[in-house]
Amino acid sequence: MQHVSSHARRLIVCLWACAVLMAVQATAEPGVPERSTVAIARAERILAPEGPLTPYVYPEGKVEYRIAKRLLDEAVAAAVGAEDAESAWRELINPNDRVGIQIDVGPLPVHDEVLEAVILSVMAAGVPLRHIVIYAGEEAALFRAGFDISGRTPGATVMAADVEGYRRGTSRIVLDHTTKIISVARLRVDNRVGMHAAIANCLSSVPNVDRERLRRNPEMLAEAAANASLRRSAVLHVIDALRPGWAYDGEDGSLQTWLYRGLIVSEDPVAADTVAHAILLEKVREETGADQLEPPVLYLEPAASEFRLGNADPERIDTICIGP
């Protein structure tokens, strides 16, 4: 019978410990970057010239697709630090990915032109249309926004998280149907959590009971975005700020908008929301003189310090402004 020497045993234990450490590091949540980059791309004009039916079909004006696409290209390239948009998308995704586009279909849905620009950019990176999933939290909201989730219409697959179900507190769309997630949110004030942008958009990927719990406790809102599966999959956050909603109309509860004419893009959802919050607050101050949104935005600091999702300190955010 052969005996293992004490030196050999120590070597085996050391190698085993190193293997465990490497495995833990490989599965650990990504840390907060030392600095984050947020790109804001704006245009002098985003609306197409009005036709005779424009005021009836598009009460807020028709966004011109080519302008939305140019803004997205410029912002994505700057946010990723790539030479051009094509290179940036290749860094974010590859042709073997199944890409989920988590969209905002709330009171102010994402502009169709922005969503179309994202889809075509993903396809240009080599992902076939059949491997693109457009999804939101609720089937009813998708119907109201004009999406067909029957599966019979050619194009990208449209799914609702509440129809597909959940596992371990996460949408099966995230777990089973996609490998990369791109979040596309519409910037607006929110009468429950203060502001809807990148972090609030992640509520689409958790069960309704969790959505309601987090809305009642807005300082914990980032818990949804910090979900391990979603956090690993989410590679880019696009905030549609072409026409942000800055205040509720007292008569019917609709949102008042203004032409900011921009897109906000970052790989860091906390940094993106920090910049978006500053933009909204500037407009509110200009119109009302208020020093904060109402209700106040309470989730940014915990998102950075407790959930370690990104940077909320403006000193650690490099903001790249493109256009006016």
Secondary structure, 3 states (H helix, E strand, C coil): CCCCCHHHHHHHHHHHHHHHHHHHHHHCCCCCCCCEEEEEEECCCCECCCCCCHHHHCCCCCECHHHHHHHHHHHHHHHHCCCCHHHHHHHHCCCCCCEEEEECCCCCCCCHHHHHHHHHHHHHCCCCHHHEEEEECCHHHHHHCCCCCCCCCCCCEEEEHHHHCEECCEEHHHHHHCCEEEEEEEEEEECCCEEECHHHHHHHHCCHHHHHHHHHCHHHHHHCCCCHHHHHHEEEEEEEEEEEEEEECCCCCCEEECCCCEEEEECCHHHHHHHHHHHHHHHHHHHHCCCCCCCCCCCHHHHHHCCCCCCCCHHHEEEEEECC
